Amino acid sequence: MMNWIILIVAGLCEVGFTYCLGRAKSAEGLPWWGWMAGFLMFTVISMGLLAKASQNLPIGTAYAVWTGIGAVGTVLTGIFFFHEPATFWRLFFIFTLITSIIGLKTVS
């Protein structure tokens, strides 16, 4: 169970580094460096936790769940923080991705 928690935190850190990248896109000077430092920090933590979780989980499942959490979280971050469109089809495919992640957890 602990490996799944580590993997979920790794996926959330992936969302963190994409959020920092999105904020850095509109920043300049010192704030840009701050957002990029956050990006690098979250990237290192995310990759390290993914490596740790994949020691005891199947790598295919771990990677798919990690990228799935990152993809879902990044789309939702885009909608809530960067005012990206929340169309029916975007939400439909996010739902199918969440269902797939739950399915992988169930069979692993």
C-alpha positions in Angstrom: 0.0 0.0 0.0 2.8 2.4 0.8 4.2 2.1 -2.7 0.8 3.3 -4.1 0.9 6.3 -1.8 4.5 7.1 -2.9 3.3 6.8 -6.6 0.3 9.1 -6.0 2.6 11.7 -4.4 5.0 11.3 -7.4 2.1 12.0 -9.7 1.0 15.0 -7.7 4.6 16.3 -7.9 4.3 15.9 -11.7 1.3 18.2 -11.5 3.4 20.6 -9.4 6.2 20.8 -12.0 3.7 21.5 -14.8 2.0 24.2 -12.7 5.4 25.8 -12.2 6.2 25.6 -15.9 2.8 27.2 -16.7 3.5 30.1 -14.3 7.1 30.5 -15.6 5.6 31.0 -19.1 4.3 34.4 -18.1 7.1 35.5 -15.7 10.3 37.4 -16.3 13.4 38.1 -14.3 13.7 36.8 -10.8 10.1 35.4 -10.6 10.9 33.3 -13.7 13.9 31.8 -11.9 11.7 31.1 -8.9 9.2 29.2 -11.0 12.0 27.3 -12.7 13.5 26.3 -9.4 10.1 25.0 -8.4 9.9 23.1 -11.7 13.3 21.5 -11.1 12.5 20.7 -7.5 9.2 19.0 -8.3 10.7 17.2 -11.3 13.5 15.7 -9.1 11.1 14.7 -6.4 8.6 13.2 -8.8 11.2 11.1 -10.7 12.8 10.0 -7.4 9.4 8.9 -6.0 8.5 7.1 -9.2 11.8 5.2 -9.1 11.1 4.3 -5.5 7.6 3.1 -6.2 8.6 1.1 -9.2 11.0 -1.0 -7.1 8.0 -2.9 -5.9 5.3 -2.2 -8.5 5.3 -3.4 -12.1 7.1 -0.6 -14.1 4.4 -0.6 -16.8 1.6 0.0 -14.2 3.6 2.5 -12.2 4.5 4.6 -15.2 1.0 4.5 -16.6 -0.5 5.5 -13.3 2.1 8.2 -12.8 1.6 9.7 -16.2 -2.2 9.4 -15.8 -2.2 11.3 -12.5 0.0 13.9 -14.1 -2.2 14.2 -17.2 -5.4 14.4 -15.3 -3.9 16.9 -12.7 -2.4 19.0 -15.4 -5.6 19.3 -17.4 -7.5 20.2 -14.3 -4.8 22.7 -13.3 -5.1 24.2 -16.7 -8.9 24.5 -16.4 -8.9 25.9 -12.8 -5.7 28.1 -12.8 -5.0 28.9 -16.4 -8.6 29.3 -17.7 -8.3 26.6 -20.3 -11.6 25.4 -21.8 -13.6 22.7 -20.0 -15.3 21.2 -23.0 -17.5 18.1 -22.9 -14.9 16.0 -24.8 -12.0 17.1 -22.6 -13.9 16.1 -19.4 -15.1 12.9 -21.0 -11.6 11.7 -21.8 -10.3 12.8 -18.4 -13.0 10.6 -16.9 -12.0 7.7 -19.1 -8.4 8.2 -18.1 -9.3 8.2 -14.4 -11.3 5.0 -14.9 -8.2 3.4 -16.6 -6.0 4.4 -13.7 -8.4 2.8 -11.2 -8.6 -0.3 -13.4 -4.8 -0.6 -13.4 -4.7 -0.3 -9.6 -7.4 -2.9 -9.3 -5.6 -5.5 -11.4 -2.1 -4.9 -10.1 
